């Protein structure tokens, strides 16, 4: 079913790389006609990312009214939502991570405005846990800024202080924009090594 979907919708196929704790593994990314991308990895899972542009400027208008530092030459990128969904090898959606915001720019600098970020468990009785959840903005330079959401998504077993983490991903979803209003959506999924915790000892393998 997934293969047929890709065949019917793909515009191009590209080879990319995903970061892992122990090295780099190759992946295949299909760009679909609806603007989303589906990425297959050699570890069995795949992900679908998407950028949604909201033409409703009510959020921007409200923000600019209360921002006394907005100059008359300020321009705004539309409200944006970046999302990525993780699937297992059976095609079951495990979780989805989203971040939302917009950017103010004037061809000299850019300012990010965070609006919201969230994650969704997409399966009943989902064993995935989330830790180190962070959201916000990052001013990389005067000409580049980010709006992001990131955290550890992991599952395993734990009892009486002992536990085994079977799968552990560090997921980051973010929007970027430059001083000219050129915006993009990005994500990264870092596959961390499984861990075994015995009392006060942590083993990684």
WOTAUR-V827390 format. One record per helix or strand. SS is the DSSP state (2 for helix, 1 for strand). FROM is the first residue (numbers start at 1). TO is the last residue. If there is no record, write none. Layout:
((SS FROM TO) (SS FROM TO))
This chain:
((2 2 9) (1 10 20) (1 24 32) (1 37 41) (1 46 54) (2 58 66) (1 75 76) (1 79 87) (1 93 105) (1 110 121) (1 129 141) (1 144 159) (1 162 178) (1 183 192) (1 195 198) (1 201 204))
